[in-house]
């Protein structure tokens, strides 16, 4: 027997019984984004490798170890996108969208990183991203955070996620802090693990984000970034906190929150949960005011975030979010050859008359008993029963499948109105 070809490790199929939850999430995202005036942008999955080297940083874990990079037939180095911000900014610069204007955008789709697969972390994963350009004040920082809170409310996740905040200041302030961290951790080299020793030479702020419990005490005693913030950075951060407090949004200050990408400055934030084990960050983002210039554009303010779709779906799956698998409104049972021929036409007429109607018509024949079992398994509220006799005289049986009720017979000519009244379309 020929061996079956299986999916690549860490890249999963999303089967029909799971897609309704994804569709519901995507629909709520689209609705909330529209309510805040964010327009959708659709981006390529493959970009030039240079884009991510220049934006994410060549000494980050993503660029050094996790990117799917390959040479195409022309010899160009291409990469499957590991995140969305760089590609979104590249598109805006390429098409002149940032010239003397503010811009609010969102996007969604798959990202790719060659990581060790585990619960909540995959090699192909999906993100929803938000980016806002040209607005330097803390008001837009507050808006994108409040937008994310509104999405949690729409998904019935409010109260299950905690907002954590920090400020990374300006580039100059980070460089001063970096020097202090190198001096501090350098005195304890013997205690550092291999990852932290490497980061000490490349990006010492990332040591603060280490999950190694043996380093917890050492990290807790490290210098605080707040001591290095200048007056303008403090005013910006205080302005954000004031706006969140006025909006009634609770948050936790996390001085060790640094994020894993080089381009962040000033505001950084994460929405975290205790329900997903080690992969507790569901949404994260912050400011990246210097990245536009770094990619060849004129310097401009920018802020954004990305949320992990799989991790949100994990939270929705426990039943507390009220996301039920979508079921058809009606299942059309057709018994007999003439009923099958007539039933196909009837189904199309019903779909024409009732655009919101979800109707599954039985195909592949089968006895009345077997078709009735299929109707029940479909989750439909009603079974429409069409036999040879009903087809000949223009009638149809209607049987409630949920909540009890007797079967009745309806003239096919008035069936659209009957269904309209029953489902309140």
C-alpha positions as CSV (number, residue, x, y, z in Angstrom):
1,X,0.0,0.0,0.0
2,X,1.3,3.5,-0.9
3,X,2.2,5.5,2.2
4,X,0.0,8.5,2.9
5,X,1.4,12.0,2.6
6,X,0.8,13.9,5.8
7,X,0.8,17.6,6.7
8,X,4.1,19.2,7.7
9,X,4.7,19.1,11.4
10,X,3.4,22.2,13.0
11,X,1.1,23.1,10.1
12,X,-2.5,22.0,10.7
13,X,-5.7,21.6,8.7
14,X,-8.7,23.5,9.9
15,X,-11.6,21.0,9.4
16,X,-15.2,21.9,8.8
17,X,-16.3,21.4,12.4
18,X,-13.7,24.0,13.5
19,X,-14.2,26.7,10.8
20,X,-17.4,28.1,12.2
21,X,-15.5,29.4,15.2
22,X,-12.9,30.9,12.9
23,X,-15.6,32.5,10.8
24,X,-17.3,34.0,13.9
25,X,-14.0,35.4,15.1
26,X,-13.2,36.9,11.7
27,X,-16.7,38.4,11.4
28,X,-16.3,40.1,14.8
29,X,-12.9,41.4,13.9
30,X,-14.2,42.9,10.6
31,X,-17.1,44.5,12.5
32,X,-15.0,46.0,15.2
33,X,-12.3,47.3,12.8
34,X,-15.0,49.0,10.8
35,X,-16.5,50.6,13.9
36,X,-13.1,52.3,14.5
37,X,-12.5,53.3,10.9
38,X,-9.7,50.8,10.1
39,X,-9.5,49.7,6.4
40,X,-8.4,46.2,5.4
41,X,-5.2,45.6,3.5
42,X,-4.2,42.3,2.0
43,X,-0.5,41.5,1.8
44,X,1.7,38.9,0.1
45,X,2.8,35.8,2.1
46,X,6.3,35.9,0.6
47,X,8.6,39.0,0.8
48,X,12.3,39.7,0.2
49,X,14.4,38.4,3.0
50,X,16.0,41.8,3.4
51,X,12.7,43.3,4.5
52,X,12.7,41.3,7.7
53,X,16.4,41.5,8.3
54,X,16.1,45.3,8.2
55,X,12.9,45.6,10.2
56,X,12.9,42.8,12.8
57,X,16.7,42.9,13.4
58,X,19.4,40.5,12.2
59,X,20.2,39.3,15.8
60,X,16.7,38.4,16.8
61,X,15.6,34.8,17.3
62,X,13.2,35.2,14.4
63,X,15.8,36.2,11.8
64,X,18.6,34.0,13.2
65,X,16.7,30.7,13.7
66,X,13.0,30.8,12.8
67,X,12.4,32.2,9.3
68,X,11.5,30.0,6.3
69,X,14.0,31.4,3.7
70,X,14.8,30.1,0.3
71,X,16.3,31.2,-3.0
72,X,13.9,31.5,-6.0
73,X,14.9,30.6,-9.5
74,X,16.4,34.1,-10.1
75,X,18.6,33.6,-7.1
76,X,16.7,36.2,-4.9
77,X,16.4,35.4,-1.2
78,X,12.8,35.2,-0.3
79,X,11.1,34.5,3.1
80,X,7.6,33.3,4.1
81,X,6.5,36.2,6.3
82,X,7.1,35.6,10.0
83,X,5.0,38.6,11.0
84,X,2.8,41.3,9.3
85,X,4.1,44.7,10.3
86,X,7.1,44.8,8.0
87,X,5.1,43.8,4.9
88,X,2.3,46.3,5.7
89,X,4.8,49.1,6.1
90,X,6.5,48.1,2.9
91,X,3.2,48.2,1.0
92,X,2.4,51.6,2.4
93,X,5.7,53.0,1.4
94,X,5.7,51.4,-2.0
95,X,2.2,52.8,-2.9
96,X,2.7,56.2,-1.3
97,X,0.0,55.8,1.3
98,X,1.9,57.6,4.1
99,X,2.5,60.9,2.4
100,X,1.3,63.7,4.6
101,X,-1.6,61.7,6.0
102,X,-2.7,59.5,8.9
103,X,-3.7,55.9,8.1
104,X,-5.5,53.1,10.0
105,X,-5.2,49.6,8.6
106,X,-5.8,46.0,9.5
107,X,-4.9,42.6,8.0
108,X,-5.1,38.9,8.6
109,X,-3.7,35.7,7.5
110,X,-1.0,33.0,8.0
111,X,2.5,33.6,9.3
112,X,5.4,31.2,9.3
113,X,8.2,30.4,11.9
114,X,10.3,27.3,12.2
115,X,9.7,26.8,15.9
116,X,9.3,23.7,18.0
117,X,5.6,23.0,17.7
118,X,3.7,22.9,21.0
119,X,0.2,23.9,22.2
120,X,-0.5,27.4,21.2
121,X,2.7,27.6,19.0
122,X,2.7,26.4,15.4
123,X,5.0,26.7,12.4
124,X,2.1,28.0,10.3
125,X,-0.1,30.2,12.5
126,X,-2.6,33.0,11.9
127,X,-2.6,36.6,13.1
128,X,-4.9,39.6,12.9
129,X,-2.8,42.8,12.8
130,X,-3.6,46.4,13.3
131,X,-1.4,49.3,12.2
132,X,-1.9,53.1,12.6
133,X,0.5,55.6,11.0
134,X,1.2,59.4,11.4
135,X,-0.2,59.9,14.9
136,X,2.5,60.6,17.5
137,X,0.4,61.2,20.6
138,X,-0.8,58.8,23.3
139,X,-4.4,59.1,22.1
140,X,-3.8,56.6,19.3
141,X,-2.0,54.3,21.7
142,X,-5.1,54.3,23.8
143,X,-7.4,53.8,20.8
144,X,-5.7,50.6,19.6
145,X,-5.7,49.1,23.1
146,X,-9.4,50.0,23.6
147,X,-10.1,48.6,20.2
148,X,-8.7,45.3,21.3
149,X,-10.7,45.4,24.5
150,X,-13.9,45.9,22.5
151,X,-13.0,42.8,20.4
152,X,-12.6,40.7,23.6
153,X,-16.1,42.0,24.7
154,X,-17.6,41.0,21.3
155,X,-16.1,37.5,21.8
156,X,-17.3,37.2,25.4
157,X,-13.7,37.1,26.6
158,X,-13.8,40.2,28.8
159,X,-12.4,39.4,32.2
160,X,-10.3,36.5,31.0
161,X,-7.4,38.6,29.7
162,X,-5.1,40.9,31.6
163,X,-3.5,44.0,30.0
164,X,0.2,44.5,30.8
165,X,1.9,47.8,29.9
166,X,5.5,49.2,29.7
167,X,7.4,51.9,28.0
168,X,10.7,51.3,26.1
169,X,11.4,55.0,25.7
170,X,13.4,56.4,22.8
171,X,16.3,54.8,21.0
172,X,18.8,56.9,22.9
173,X,17.2,55.9,26.2
174,X,17.3,52.3,25.3
175,X,20.9,52.5,24.3
176,X,21.7,53.9,27.8
177,X,19.7,51.2,29.4
178,X,21.3,48.5,27.3
179,X,24.7,49.6,28.5
180,X,23.5,49.3,32.1
181,X,22.1,45.8,31.5
182,X,25.3,44.6,29.8
183,X,27.3,45.8,32.9
184,X,24.8,44.2,35.3
185,X,24.4,40.8,33.6
186,X,28.0,40.7,32.7
187,X,28.9,40.5,36.4
188,X,26.8,37.2,36.6
189,X,27.9,35.4,33.4
190,X,28.4,32.2,35.3
191,X,24.7,32.2,36.1
192,X,23.4,32.8,32.6
193,X,22.1,30.1,30.4
194,X,23.3,29.8,26.7
195,X,20.4,31.8,25.3
196,X,21.0,34.7,27.8
197,X,24.8,34.7,27.1
198,X,24.1,35.0,23.4
199,X,21.6,37.8,24.0
200,X,24.0,39.6,26.3
201,X,26.2,40.3,23.2
202,X,23.3,41.0,20.8
203,X,20.1,42.2,22.6
204,X,20.4,42.2,26.4
205,X,16.8,43.5,26.8
206,X,15.6,40.1,25.7
207,X,17.2,38.5,28.8
208,X,14.5,40.3,30.8
209,X,11.9,38.2,28.9
210,X,13.6,34.9,29.7
211,X,11.2,32.1,30.9
212,X,14.1,30.3,32.7
213,X,13.0,30.0,36.3
214,X,16.6,29.8,37.4
215,X,17.1,33.4,36.3
216,X,14.0,34.8,37.9
217,X,15.7,36.3,40.9
218,X,18.6,37.7,38.9
219,X,16.2,39.4,36.5
220,X,14.0,40.7,39.3
221,X,17.1,42.6,40.7
222,X,18.1,44.0,37.3
223,X,18.0,47.8,36.8
224,X,14.6,49.2,35.9
225,X,14.0,50.8,32.6
226,X,11.8,53.4,34.2
227,X,14.9,55.0,35.7
228,X,16.2,55.7,32.1
229,X,13.0,57.3,30.7
230,X,13.3,61.0,29.6
231,X,10.7,63.6,30.3
232,X,8.9,63.3,26.9
233,X,8.7,59.5,27.2
234,X,7.3,59.8,30.7
235,X,4.7,62.3,29.5
236,X,3.7,60.0,26.6
237,X,3.3,57.0,28.9
238,X,1.5,59.0,31.6
239,X,-0.9,60.3,28.9
240,X,-1.7,56.8,27.8
241,X,-2.3,55.5,31.3
242,X,-4.6,58.5,32.1
243,X,-6.7,57.7,29.0
244,X,-7.0,54.1,29.8
245,X,-8.0,54.9,33.4
246,X,-10.7,57.3,32.2
247,X,-12.0,54.6,29.9
248,X,-12.2,52.2,32.9
249,X,-9.6,49.8,31.6
250,X,-7.5,48.1,34.3
251,X,-3.9,47.3,33.5
252,X,-0.8,46.0,35.2
253,X,2.6,47.7,34.8
254,X,5.2,45.2,33.8
255,X,8.7,46.7,33.8
256,X,10.1,43.4,32.3
257,X,7.9,43.6,29.2
258,X,10.3,44.2,26.3
259,X,8.8,42.4,23.2
260,X,11.0,40.3,20.9
261,X,11.4,42.6,18.0
262,X,14.0,45.4,17.7
263,X,11.7,48.0,16.2
264,X,9.6,48.8,19.3
265,X,9.8,52.1,21.2
266,X,7.8,53.9,23.9
267,X,4.5,52.1,24.5
268,X,4.5,48.2,24.5
269,X,1.7,46.1,25.7
270,X,0.4,42.5,25.9
271,X,-2.9,40.9,26.6
272,X,-2.2,37.7,28.6
273,X,-4.2,34.8,30.0
274,X,-3.5,32.1,32.5
275,X,-5.7,29.6,30.6
276,X,-3.2,28.6,27.9
277,X,-0.2,27.5,29.9
278,X,3.2,28.8,28.7
279,X,1.8,30.4,25.6
280,X,-0.3,33.0,27.6
281,X,0.2,36.0,25.4
282,X,-2.8,36.3,23.1
283,X,-2.2,39.8,21.7
284,X,0.8,42.1,21.8
285,X,2.1,45.3,20.2
286,X,3.4,48.8,20.7
287,X,5.0,51.8,19.0
288,X,7.6,51.5,16.3
289,X,8.2,55.2,15.3
290,X,11.7,54.5,13.8
291,X,10.9,51.7,11.5
292,X,9.5,53.7,8.6
293,X,12.7,55.6,8.2
294,X,14.7,52.3,8.7
295,X,12.8,51.0,5.6
296,X,13.6,54.0,3.4
297,X,10.6,56.3,4.2
298,X,10.4,59.6,5.9
299,X,10.3,59.3,9.7
300,X,6.7,59.0,11.0
301,X,4.9,57.8,14.1
302,X,3.5,54.2,14.1
303,X,1.8,51.8,16.4
304,X,0.2,48.4,16.0
305,X,-0.6,45.0,17.4
306,X,-1.1,41.4,16.4
307,X,-3.3,38.9,18.0
308,X,-2.9,35.1,17.7
309,X,-5.9,33.5,16.1
310,X,-5.2,30.0,17.2
311,X,-4.7,31.1,20.8
312,X,-8.0,32.9,20.8
313,X,-9.8,29.9,19.3
314,X,-8.3,27.8,22.1
315,X,-10.0,30.1,24.6
316,X,-13.3,30.1,22.6
317,X,-13.3,26.3,22.5
318,X,-13.9,25.8,26.2
319,X,-17.5,26.7,25.8
320,X,-17.4,29.9,27.9
321,X,-17.5,32.2,24.9
322,X,-20.8,30.9,23.4
323,X,-19.5,30.0,20.0
324,X,-21.7,27.2,18.8
325,X,-20.9,25.3,15.6
326,X,-23.0,26.7,12.8
327,X,-25.9,24.4,11.8
328,X,-28.3,24.8,8.8
329,X,-31.8,26.1,9.3
330,X,-33.4,23.3,7.4
331,X,-32.6,19.8,5.9
332,X,-34.5,18.8,2.9
333,X,-35.3,15.0,2.8
334,X,-36.2,13.7,-0.7
335,X,-37.5,10.2,-1.1
336,X,-38.0,8.9,-4.6
337,X,-36.7,9.8,-8.0
338,X,-39.3,12.4,-8.9
339,X,-39.0,13.9,-5.4
340,X,-35.3,14.3,-5.9
341,X,-35.7,16.0,-9.3
342,X,-38.4,18.3,-7.9
343,X,-36.5,18.9,-4.6
344,X,-33.4,20.4,-6.3
345,X,-35.6,23.0,-8.0
346,X,-37.5,23.7,-4.8
347,X,-34.2,24.2,-2.9
348,X,-33.0,26.8,-5.4
349,X,-36.4,28.6,-5.2
350,X,-36.1,28.8,-1.4
351,X,-32.6,30.1,-1.6
352,X,-33.7,32.7,-4.1
353,X,-36.6,33.8,-1.9
354,X,-34.7,33.7,1.4
355,X,-31.0,34.8,1.0
356,X,-30.3,34.2,4.7
357,X,-31.6,30.6,4.7
358,X,-29.1,27.9,5.3
359,X,-30.5,24.8,3.6
360,X,-28.9,21.4,3.1
361,X,-30.5,19.2,0.6
362,X,-30.0,15.4,0.9
363,X,-28.0,14.0,-1.9
364,X,-27.0,10.4,-2.6
365,X,-30.5,9.0,-2.1
366,X,-31.1,6.8,1.0
367,X,-34.2,5.5,2.8
368,X,-36.5,7.9,4.7
369,X,-35.0,6.6,8.0
370,X,-31.4,7.1,6.9
371,X,-32.1,10.6,5.6
372,X,-33.9,11.5,8.8
373,X,-30.8,10.5,10.8
374,X,-28.7,12.7,8.5
375,X,-31.1,15.6,9.1
376,X,-30.9,15.2,12.8
377,X,-27.1,14.9,12.8
378,X,-26.8,18.1,10.7
379,X,-28.2,20.2,13.7
380,X,-31.0,21.7,11.5
381,X,-34.0,23.2,13.3
382,X,-36.5,21.8,10.7
383,X,-36.7,18.9,8.3
384,X,-38.5,19.4,5.1
385,X,-39.9,16.1,3.9
386,X,-40.6,15.7,0.2
387,X,-41.9,12.3,-1.1
388,X,-43.4,11.3,-4.4
389,X,-46.9,12.1,-3.3
390,X,-46.0,15.6,-1.9
391,X,-44.0,16.4,-5.1
392,X,-47.0,15.5,-7.3
393,X,-49.6,17.7,-5.5
394,X,-47.3,20.6,-4.5
395,X,-47.1,19.9,-0.7
396,X,-44.2,19.4,1.7
397,X,-43.9,18.1,5.2
398,X,-42.3,20.2,7.9
399,X,-41.0,18.5,11.0
400,X,-39.4,20.4,14.0
401,X,-36.1,18.6,15.0
402,X,-35.3,20.7,18.0
403,X,-37.5,21.5,21.0
404,X,-40.4,19.3,20.1
405,X,-43.5,20.0,18.0
406,X,-45.7,18.1,15.6
407,X,-45.1,17.5,11.9
408,X,-47.3,19.6,9.6
409,X,-48.0,19.8,5.9
410,X,-47.5,23.1,4.0
411,X,-48.2,24.1,0.4
412,X,-45.0,24.6,-1.4
413,X,-46.2,28.0,-2.7
414,X,-46.4,29.4,0.8
415,X,-43.3,27.6,2.2
416,X,-41.0,30.7,1.8
417,X,-43.3,32.8,4.0
418,X,-43.7,29.9,6.5
419,X,-39.9,29.7,6.9
420,X,-39.6,33.5,7.0
421,X,-42.0,33.6,9.9
422,X,-40.6,30.6,11.7
423,X,-37.0,31.9,11.6
424,X,-37.9,35.6,11.7
425,X,-35.9,36.6,8.7
